[in-house]
Amino acid sequence: MPESSVTSLRRGFKTRQIPESCSLIIFGATGDLTHRKLIPALYNLSLNNELPEILRIIGFARRDKTDQSWQEELEKSNSKNSRSGHDSKAWNKFATSFSYHRGDLNDPESYKTLSEHLDKIESEKDVNHNRLFYLSTAPQFFPVVLENLKAAGLNNANTNAWSRIIIEKPFGSDLKSAQDLNQAVNETFSETDTYRIDHYLGKETAQNIMVLRFANSIFEPLWRSRFIDHVQITCAEHLGMEGGRGGYYDKAGATRDMVQNHLLQLLSLIAMEPPTDLSADSVRDEKVKVLRTIRKMNAKQVTENVVRAQYEDGSIDGEPVKAYRKEDRVDPESMTESYVAMRLYIDNWRWEGTPFYIRMGKRLPKKTTEISLHLKSPPNVLFQKLPSAGESNILTIRIQPDEGMSVLMLSKKPGTSLKIEPVKMNFHYWSSFEKGSPEAYERLLIDAMIGDATLFARRDEVENAWVFIDSIEEAWHESQEKTPMAEYPAGSWGPKEADHLLAEMDHEWRTL
Ligand SMILES: NC(=O)c1ccc[n+]([C@@H]2O[C@H](COP(=O)([O-])OP(=O)(O)OC[C@H]3O[C@@H](n4cnc5c(N)ncnc54)[C@H](OP(=O)(O)O)[C@@H]3O)[C@@H](O)[C@H]2O)c1
């Protein structure tokens, strides 16, 4: 590690660097993610002068396009998707470095021609040969792309240069497939050159969890089972299976699609011990310890602690929406959950006995992700009728879309008698800071160019998360009748069975 970064880590913050010049090769250059997220993120980085002095962006896909036509399409989608609007002059300056390489991911020849293309454009500017490959394709292509990159020698960087890979989700569909993919990745790129994207980690609010916990002495002493009654993590989506998503989703389900990655990552940030410094491995060492200590469940425990459900006909924003099983490309007899709620425990010193509740659902009333820590009640000797444990003091971290935090506490209501009511202290990012939050992909792309993997999932994190998720999926698979599929009307907050899960312990889901 260079001395400068060691110094900055010891001081407890990371200074921002401008990355070295490099080429970014996007596999899946004509796809949705490239248009809606990657290019707008790069455009906004260019507006903020955060990109390398020379950045070549090379698109790889099958459709017949020229550099010019690809660039024009991206400009159109950027004008719709850029968070800070679109300026033609700024775009033209940014887009000078675009080139399109037509190829088939399955065809080794396409990688040889890609290699020649890269050598040519890199030698024109006579700069180094740093290369960042972005796998923005369907997951079935991940192994073949790795194999072909290796065969073409594109995984090996020239002297004094680097060659890295960013891999999109989903990273496997169970432990075995994730291990196989990790094996293929690590045979091609070293772990330090591998960047597994979990875009939740790039969100400002997720990054703030560590600052909130470890830069404020007000919270950390309370951050343990002695004071915290329970924790809730909710990810609600109002969307269903639009845009042909049913085909992928019906094979995955809410647990694999969202809990295995995003929600377990949030859980590990909430529950981890303080890292020894802010280096990528120190932070990830602590996160993986949490994932390893989540109590595994046998089939009976899955039935008792996990609720799965599908939405029925209902309405969202006054519009009727159809049931999950009637959605396009969804099996009419599907046993895939569009909703999951679970109670889990972390078997370590800090969290002994504290329930963590996770819920994720499609077609819920609104789109929101938040974490709430419910503190235990004080001794009930002075005031009568205090709210029950976990309901009076609540710290809420709003991950999206209304980024911020709030603290709920009890206060005396003004008046001559003693009446106690909850009051809220609220912090919104948009009002406290002049700058809007960058999109997660901005932070993640720049980190991968710099070589900082802190906000990317390490191999053991991914695999340990799958160990836990597999225990649930296997129980469902083996005992379909014993773990029935609950139902909830589209547009509601989920099935009654999920409410019972909390009521068993005198808890209630937070109203969002
Ligand atoms: N879209 C999102 O919001 C989002 C969010 C999170 C994660 N992801 C992940 O990101 C990845 C990409 O998603 P996406 O939504 O962008 O998918 P998509 O819209 O279906 O795009 C797929 C891309 O792959 C290319 N492609 C397909 N077959 C190819 C072949 N044989 N050779 C060369 N190129 C080929 C397509 O281009 P041609 O047809 O021109 O060949 C297209 O550019 C997936 O892993 C997805 O799970 C997406």
The ligand as a Tripos MOL2 file, in Angstrom:
@<TRIPOS>MOLECULE
LIG
   48    52     1     0     0
SMALL
NO_CHARGES

@<TRIPOS>ATOM
      1 N1        -30.8780   -2.9910  -15.7140 N.am      1 LIG1
      2 C1        -30.7250   -2.7510  -14.4330 C.2       1 LIG1
      3 O1        -31.2610   -1.8060  -13.8590 O.2       1 LIG1
      4 C2        -29.8510   -3.6630  -13.6090 C.ar      1 LIG1
      5 C3        -29.7310   -3.4240  -12.2250 C.ar      1 LIG1
      6 C4        -28.8780   -4.2330  -11.4710 C.ar      1 LIG1
      7 C5        -28.1870   -5.2400  -12.0800 C.ar      1 LIG1
      8 N2        -28.3340   -5.4810  -13.4300 N.ar      1 LIG1
      9 C6        -27.5550   -6.5690  -14.0270 C.3       1 LIG1
     10 O2        -26.7840   -6.0270  -15.0850 O.3       1 LIG1
     11 C7        -26.6460   -6.9760  -16.1320 C.3       1 LIG1
     12 C8        -27.1590   -6.3560  -17.4310 C.3       1 LIG1
     13 O3        -28.5230   -6.0350  -17.2920 O.3       1 LIG1
     14 P1        -29.3350   -5.2220  -18.4010 P.3       1 LIG1
     15 O4        -30.6440   -4.9120  -17.7750 O.co2     1 LIG1
     16 O5        -28.5200   -4.1130  -18.9520 O.co2     1 LIG1
     17 O6        -29.5530   -6.3320  -19.5260 O.3       1 LIG1
     18 P2        -30.0540   -6.1270  -21.0180 P.3       1 LIG1
     19 O7        -30.7720   -4.8360  -21.1870 O.co2     1 LIG1
     20 O8        -30.7510   -7.3690  -21.4130 O.co2     1 LIG1
     21 O9        -28.6970   -6.0250  -21.8500 O.3       1 LIG1
     22 C9        -27.9170   -7.1410  -22.1670 C.3       1 LIG1
     23 C10       -26.7430   -6.7130  -23.0190 C.3       1 LIG1
     24 O10       -25.9900   -7.8740  -23.3510 O.3       1 LIG1
     25 C11       -25.7290   -7.8690  -24.7590 C.3       1 LIG1
     26 N3        -25.6520   -9.2240  -25.2510 N.ar      1 LIG1
     27 C12       -26.5550  -10.2210  -25.0970 C.ar      1 LIG1
     28 N4        -26.1210  -11.3360  -25.6970 N.ar      1 LIG1
     29 C13       -24.9090  -11.0490  -26.2450 C.ar      1 LIG1
     30 C14       -23.9620  -11.7920  -26.9950 C.ar      1 LIG1
     31 N5        -24.1440  -13.0780  -27.2880 N.pl3     1 LIG1
     32 N6        -22.8620  -11.1530  -27.3920 N.ar      1 LIG1
     33 C15       -22.6520   -9.8370  -27.1200 C.ar      1 LIG1
     34 N7        -23.4940   -9.1000  -26.3830 N.ar      1 LIG1
     35 C16       -24.6160   -9.6950  -25.9630 C.ar      1 LIG1
     36 C17       -26.9140   -7.1050  -25.3520 C.3       1 LIG1
     37 O11       -26.5390   -6.5040  -26.5740 O.3       1 LIG1
     38 P3        -26.8950   -7.0430  -28.0460 P.3       1 LIG1
     39 O12       -28.3050   -7.5070  -27.9860 O.co2     1 LIG1
     40 O13       -26.6790   -5.8250  -28.8880 O.co2     1 LIG1
     41 O14       -25.9240   -8.0930  -28.3130 O.co2     1 LIG1
     42 C18       -27.1310   -6.0220  -24.3110 C.3       1 LIG1
     43 O15       -26.2320   -4.9610  -24.5490 O.3       1 LIG1
     44 C19       -27.4230   -8.2130  -15.6690 C.3       1 LIG1
     45 O16       -26.5340   -9.0750  -15.0390 O.3       1 LIG1
     46 C20       -28.4180   -7.6410  -14.6650 C.3       1 LIG1
     47 O17       -28.8100   -8.6080  -13.7090 O.3       1 LIG1
     48 C21       -29.1450   -4.7080  -14.1950 C.ar      1 LIG1
@<TRIPOS>BOND
     1     1     2 1
     2     2     3 2
     3     2     4 1
     4     4     5 ar
     5     4    48 ar
     6     5     6 ar
     7     6     7 ar
     8     7     8 ar
     9     8     9 1
    10     8    48 ar
    11     9    10 1
    12     9    46 1
    13    10    11 1
    14    11    12 1
    15    11    44 1
    16    12    13 1
    17    13    14 1
    18    14    15 2
    19    14    16 1
    20    14    17 1
    21    17    18 1
    22    18    19 2
    23    18    20 1
    24    18    21 1
    25    21    22 1
    26    22    23 1
    27    23    24 1
    28    23    42 1
    29    24    25 1
    30    25    26 1
    31    25    36 1
    32    26    27 ar
    33    26    35 ar
    34    27    28 ar
    35    28    29 ar
    36    29    30 ar
    37    29    35 ar
    38    30    31 1
    39    30    32 ar
    40    32    33 ar
    41    33    34 ar
    42    34    35 ar
    43    36    37 1
    44    36    42 1
    45    37    38 1
    46    38    39 2
    47    38    40 1
    48    38    41 1
    49    42    43 1
    50    44    45 1
    51    44    46 1
    52    46    47 1
@<TRIPOS>SUBSTRUCTURE
     1 LIG1         1 GROUP 0 **** ****
